[in-house]
Amino acid sequence: MAAVNHEGPSGRDRNTSTSETTFHAGERAVQSQLGVRESIEPWARKIVRPSLPDEHRAFYAGLPFLVAAARDSHGRPWASILTGPPGFSHSPHERALVVGSRPAEGDALENAFRVGADVGLLGIEFHSRRRSRLNGRVAQSSESGFEIRVDQAFGNCPQYIRERESAEVAPSANPRRATYTSLPEHARQWVENADTFFIASGYRGDGDHPAYGMDASHRGGESGFVRMVDERTLVFPDYAGNNLFNTIGNLLVDPRAGLLFVDFEQGNLLQLTGRATVDFAPPSSTGEKGARRLVWFEIEAAVELRGVLPLRWESPGAGLRELRVVEKVRESDDVTSFVLEASDGGALPPFSAGQYVPVEVDVGGVRVRRTYSLSNAPDERRYRITVKREPHGVLSRHLHDVVEVGSVLRAAPPRGTFVLDPSSERPVVLVSAGVGVTPLVSILHELVRSQPSRPVWFVHGARDGRHHPLATEVKRLAERAPQVRILVAYSRPRPQDLLGRDYHRAGRVDEGLLRELVAGLDAEFHLCGPTAFLAAIQQALEDRVPAERIRVESFGPGSA
């Protein structure tokens, strides 16, 4: 997109005039209420600029993603992430930023970046904890991106930023979208487990002022710092910051806001829009440690996008604990289970059925990290990971060939939102292929333990009997709960498989088979397996089943 110089020196002089305040009325009101108004204005005039300094221009050009805030056609604020190879955003001159990307299909801001629209951007580098904010308006727009005329730009302090390393991955072949007016259980867990989210807010008063427009801001804390009050209400603390009060000032005069939660390990987004209320009560009356204020948020609409980001982030070394291998069990020709306990003899963090653990091992002097689903029952005082040996998998080969009972691994606490909705009584259909069976065995354990009368179909596809891990364990679980029914399909059964009882039909698992088993497809579906397997079933199911009743977990080499 060609750059256009929209304003000359006179425009810059207007924005930096000493007679004009840097802040709009809402920001000034909060600063006055909290006693920082007189001290903050002189300082802000030095750091809040009407253009991008050279170091900020270089910073944006090196980023693989941006957080964006804008409004949809109904005026509702949302936040999202724009991605591209470094250089996808660049500044042709100090008053403009060109963004060569647009939101994913189905994103709440898919059609928001129209000419004249207010936009707030946050450039953030997790590993260095640097960030830069700007707000402005869309000056040009095309199918490939848009250009922003900068009204204000400034750097932010690195406080509360959780360090993460990013890596580029191939985009999902079949991303999924679901919309809600209240959050289902898995989304509520996602929110409450977050250590980071982003908030979109804004205000546009009468006339023209550089402080008007949208703001994209970062919020961080320890996991659990956001609390769900009910399925439509959440509350989070507002900690000490830079005293500019851009977000809080916006909310004071326009309570509409958008929140964005990112599943950093899986590339999923949860977008919320609604109305916020700021509680200025003193910390002693809030019960929130370190909170200067509380922000209550009422959800009006939500969008969940799964598999849309071509990036993944990991927290290097965060919360790693040494675990000792106490059992190594061969489950099939190419799958082995490793049972882990804490090396120090202490208790392990609990997990929910369907979650995974990031595992880290030194392989040939190189630190290698992968994620593996937990395949055992959540009420056990240990972890079990069940790993397929991939021919080119660095860590999976090391685990199979080198790691033995007594070996020590490092693992982070359990994570993930591929979990049951405990409030639902609808039948559950657990569908897997290959080593994708692992999280579903854990879910089956939980269903048999806590909901033994809930109808369950356990549907699995394997090549043959030599490539069918955990088959005996699944059969024994089904024997304990008469409502559990099993169907196993072998795509290439061997002659000796015909004599056994581990499979029920030849062929592959597909949507037609599920329709045959489940009347009207009236069930909750949990799907796990290779991407191609999932894409076909998911797409067919979504024509007949509400998206919120389909949970999907894909895997590649070394993960489930």
N, C-alpha and C positions, 0 to 999 in steps of 0.2 A: 504494500500500500504506500503510495507516495505521501510524503510529509508536506504539510502546509503550515506556513508561519501565520498564525491567526492574529497575533497581537504584537505590536512593536514596543518600543521603550515606554510609550505613554501608558500602556496597559500594566507593565511591570511597576512603574512609578505609582500608579493608583493603588496597587495592592500593598506596597511597602510604605505608604504614607504614614508618618508618625502620628497623624491626627486620627487615624482609623484604627479601631481595635482589631486584634487578631481573632476574636471570638464572637460567636453569635450570642443572642440573649440568654439561651438556656445554659450555655457553658459559663457565661458571666454570673448567672444567678447561683449556680452550684459553687463556683469559686468564692463568691461573696459569702454564701451561707457557711462555708467551711473555713473562712478566714484567710484565703490565700490570694485573693483577687489582686491586691496592690503589688504583691511580690512577683506574681506569675506573668503579668503582662510585659514588663520590660524584657524578661528572659525569653518569653515566647517569641517576641519580635525578632530575636536573633536566630532562633532555630526553625521557626515555621516560615517557610519561604514560598514565594509565588512561582517558583521554578525548581527544577531538579539540579542540584549541584553535580559537578562532574563525577564525584565518587558514587553518588546515588545512581547516576545514569549507567556507570560501569557495573554497579551491583545488580540492577535489574537485568542487564544484558547477560549475566551469568547464571540466572535462575532457571530451573526446569519447571517451576510452577509459580502461580500467583493466587492469592485469595482475593476474590472479587465480591463486592457488595453492590446491589442495584435493586430496582423495584420491578415487579411484574406489571402486566397491563391493568391490574386492579389496584396498583399503588402499594402492594404489600412488599416489605423488604425481605430479601433472601441473601444468603451468602453461598458461594460456590468456589470451586477450584478450577483454574485454567492451566493447562499443561502444554508443554512442547519442549523440544531440545533447547539447551542453552542458546540464547540469541533470539528465541521466538518473541521476546519482548525487547524493544530497544528504543532509545531516545534519539531521534534525529536532531533535535535541538532542545534547549533547556525547558521549553514550555510545552513539550509534547512527549507522549509515550505511545508507541505503536505496539499493539498486542496481536500477534499472528496466531490467534487461537480463538475458539468459541466454545461455549459449554456443550457437554454431551447431549445427545438426543434424550429428551425426557427430563432434563434438568429444569428446575424451577425457574432458572434465568435463561433458558434456551433462546427466548426472543426478546431479551431485555436490553440489549446493547444497540439501541437505535440512536440515530443522530439527535443530539440534544439531551439524551438521558444522563442523569446524575450517576456517577460511578465512583466508588471508593476501592482502592487497591491496597493490598498489603503484600509487600515482598518480604519473605522470611526465609532464613537459612538456618535450619535447625541445628546443624552440626557446629556452626560458629556462633549461634544465638544472636545473629544480626538481623535487624528488620528495618524496613522503611515503609512509610505510609504516604499515600497521596490521594487527593480527591480532585475531581474535575468533571467535565462533561464530554460526551462522545462527539467528536468533530466530524469523523468519517466512519462509515461502516460498510463492510462487504461480507461475502460469504465466508471469507477466510479469517476475518478478524475485525479490528476497529482501532481507531486512534483517539486518544484522550488529550484534550487541552487541559493542562495542569493549572489548578487554582491554588492548591496548597500542597506542600510536601515537607516531610520532616522525618527524622530518625526516631526510633523508640529504644528505651532501655531493654536489656536482655533478661530482665527479671521474669521468673516463672516460665521461661521457655525450656521445655524438655529436649535435651540433646537427642537427635536422631540422625542416622545415616540413611540416605535414599539410594535406591537402585531402580533402573528402568526395566520394565518387563513388557512382554507382548500384551496388548489390550485384549480383554475378554472377547471371545467370538460371539457371545450371546449375553450381554449385560441385562440385568433385570430391574424393573421399576415397579414400585408399589406406592400408593398414596394412602394417607390416614388422616382422620380428624382427631384421633386419640391414639396414643402409642401402645402397640402390643408389647407383650412381656419381653421379647428379645430386644426390642428397641429401647425399652426402659433400662434393661441391664447394660446395654451399650452406653447409654448416657451416664449411668451411675458408675461405670468402670473407667470412664474417660479421665485422662489427665490433661487434656487439651481440647479446646473448642474455639470457634471463631464467631464473632457477632457482627451483624450488619445493622446499622442504625443511620438515621439521617434527619435533616431538618432543612426546609427551604421556606424562608419567610418572604416578606414583601421586598420588592426591589432586587438588587444584586449585591452579593457580598461573597468574598472568597471562602468564608467559613461555611456557607450553605452547601448542601449536597449530601453525599453518602460517605460513610466511614466504614472501613473494614478493620476490625480489631481482634487481637489475640487474647485469649484467657487461658491461664494454666494453673495447675495446683497438683496436689497429690491425688492419686486415683481415688475417686469417691467425693471429690470436692463439689461436684454437682449432685444434687439430691432430688429424686422424683418424689413429689408429695402425693400425686395420684397420676392417673394415666394422661391427664391433660395439663398438669401443673408441675413445674420444676423450680428450684431455687438454687442460686449460686452466690458465693461471697464476692464482694468487690474489695480487693486488697489495696494496700498503699501502692501508689504509682507515681506518675510524673506530674500530677496535679493539674494537667490540662483539662481533664474531665470531658473529653470529646464525646465518649459514648454516654456517660451519665447525663451530660448536658443535653444531648440529643433526646434522650428518653424523657427528660423533664418536660420538654415542649412537644414531643411527638413520641408517644409510647410504643409505636409500632417498631418491631425489630425482627431480625432473622438470626437463627443460630445454625451453625454447621458443625456436625461431629464427623470425624474421619476415622474409619477403621484402617489404621496405617499399615497393618500387616496384610490385609486382603484387598485394599483399593476400593472400599465401599464408602458411600456418603450418606449421611442422614441430615436432611435439610428441614428446618422448622421455621415457621413464621407465626407471629402472634403479637401479644401486647405485654409490655414489661412494666412493673411497678418497682420503684426504688424505695427501700426501707432505710432511712437514715438513722435508725435507732442505734444507740451506743453498743459496742461489742458485748458488754456484759449481759445484755438482754437478748442476744441473738443465739448464743450457744455455738457459734461458728468461730473456731480458733483463728485468730489473725484477721478476721473480717472487719473492715471499716464500715461497710454497708452490706445489705443483702439486696439482691435483685430477684424478684418473683416474676415468673414468666408463664403466661397462659397460652397454650398451643391452640392455634386456629386451624392450621393445616401442616401436613408433613409429607415429604417426598423421600423415599429410600431408593438409592441407586446402588446396585451391587455389581462389582467388577468393572466400574467405569474408568478407574484411574490407571494409567500405564506406569505408575510409580508405586513402590513399596518403601516403607521406612522401618528401620529397626533401631532400638535403643541399645547402643553398644555397652555390654556389661551391666545393664540395668537389672538389679534384683537377681543376679545369677547366684545359684546355690549349688554346692557340690552334692551330687547324688551317686550312690554306689549301686552297681548292678548286683542284684541278689539272686536273680534267676535269668537264664537265657533259654528260651523254648522255641524249637523249630515248629512252625505252624503249617508250612507247606514247602514245596520245592524251593521257592524264592522269597518266602516271608518268614521272619523271625520276630518273636516278642522278647522285649527286655523289661524286666520288672525292676523298678528303682525305689530305693529308700534313701532318706537323708543320711549323708555320711556322718553327721554329728549326732545321729540318733534322735533328733527332734521331730516334731510333727511337721508334715508338709501342708502347704496351703490347700484348702479344699477346692474342688472343681465341680463344675456342672457337666452332666453328660452331654457330649458333643463338642467339648472344648479341646484345645490343643496346648502343647508346651513348646516354646522355643528351646532347642537343645544346641549346645555349643561344645565342640571338641577340637583339640589341637591335632591336626593331621599333617604329619611331615613338617612340623614347625609353623604351619599356617592355621589360624583360627577359623574354623568353618562352623556356620550356624544354619540350621534348618528347623522347620516346625513339623511336629508329628502329633497326630491326634492321639488322645488318650483312649484306650480301648477297654479299660476295666471299669468296674462298678464305682460310682462316685463315693460310696460309703466305705471303701477300703482305705487303709492308712498307708497307701503306697500308690505309685504311678506305674502304668504299663503302657509302653509304646510298641506298636506292631509295625515293623518296617519291611518294605519290599526291597530286595537287593536290585538296584538299577545298574545295568552294565557300565554306564558312564557316571554314576552317582558317586561323588567323592566321599561323602559322609556315609551313605548307605553301605557302600562296599567296606568302608572302615569298620562300621558297626558289625557287619556280618563276619568279616574275616579276622579282625584284630581284637575287638572288645569281647571280654569274657567275664564270668562271674568274678566280682572283686574290682573290676575296672571302675574308674570314677569319671562321670560326665558332669557338665554344668548345665543347669536349666533355669529358665525364668519362670515366674508364676504362670499358672494356666490362664489362657485367654480365649476369646472367640465368642460369637453370638449364634452359633449353629446349635441351638438348644431348644428344648421343648417349651411349649406354652402350657404351664401347669394349670392354668385356669380353663383350658379347653377340655371338653369331654368327647369331642368328635373322634372318630376312628383315626388311627395313625398308620400311614404307609411309609415304611422305611425301605428305600430303593438304593441299591449300590451295585457297583461293578468293580472287580479286582480288589485292590487293597483299600478302596473306598469303603469297604465294609467296616473298617476299624471304629470310626466314631459312632456308627449305627449299632454296633455291639454294645458300646457303653450306654447308648440311649435305651436299648432293649433291656439291659440290666435295670435301669432306673424305672422303666415302665412296669416291669414284672414286680419290682419291689414296692413302688408307691401307688400304682394304678393297675392292679392285677386283673380287674374286670374290664378295662378299657380295650376295645377291639384293636388289634394290631396285625398288620400284614408285614412280614419281613421278606422282601423280594431281593434276590441277589443273582448276579450274573458272573460266571467264571468260565475259564477256558475248558477245564476238565477237573477231575478229582485231585490231581497233583497240584493244582493251582487254586485251591479252595481253602483259604485259611479260616480258622476258628469255627469250622463247621460243627464239630462236636459240641462246643460250648453253646452255640445258638440252639441246637436241638435240645440240650438239657434245660435251657431257659424256657423254651416253649413247653416242655413237659410240666413245668411248674405253674403255667398260666394257660388254661384252656382257651382263652380268647386270643392267644397268639397263634397265627398261622404262617407257615413258611412255604415259600415257593422259590426253588433254585433252578436256574436255567444254565446248562453247559453249552457253549457255542461249538465245541469240538469234543464231545464225550468219547472216551476210550472204550474199547470193548469191556474191560473190567469194570468200568463205571456202571455198566448196565446191571451188574450183579449187586451193587450197593443201593443204599437208600439216601444218598446225600444230594441227589438232584431229582427233579420231577419232570423236566422236559428238555428236549434239545432245542437250541436256538438262542436268540438274544432277548434281553429284556427291552421292551418298547412300550409306547403309550397304549397300543392295542391290548397288550397283556394286562396292563393296569386297569383298563376299562372292563376287561373280562372279569377281573377279580373283585373290583370295588363298584358296587351299584351306584351309578350316577356320579362316580368319582367324588362322592361326598366324604372327604377326609382331609386330614392335614398331611402334607407330603414333605418328607425329608429326603433329599437326593444327594448322593455323594459318589464321585467317580471321575474318570477322565473327562476332559472338556467336551470332546466330540459326543460322548455318550450322553452327557448332561444336556447339551444344547438341543439335541433332537427331542428328548423327552420333555424338557422344560417348555420348549416352544409349543409342542402339541398340547401339553396340559394347560397352558395359559389361555388357550382358546375356550376352555371349558371350566377352569377352576380359578377363583379369585387369586390374584398374585400374592396376597398376604398369607395365603394358606400353602404356599410353596416355599420351602427353605432349601437352599442350594449350597453345597460346598464342593468346589473343584479341587483337583490336586494335580501335581506334576511329579517328576522324579524327586524323591526325598521328602515329600510332604503329602498330607491327606487333606 
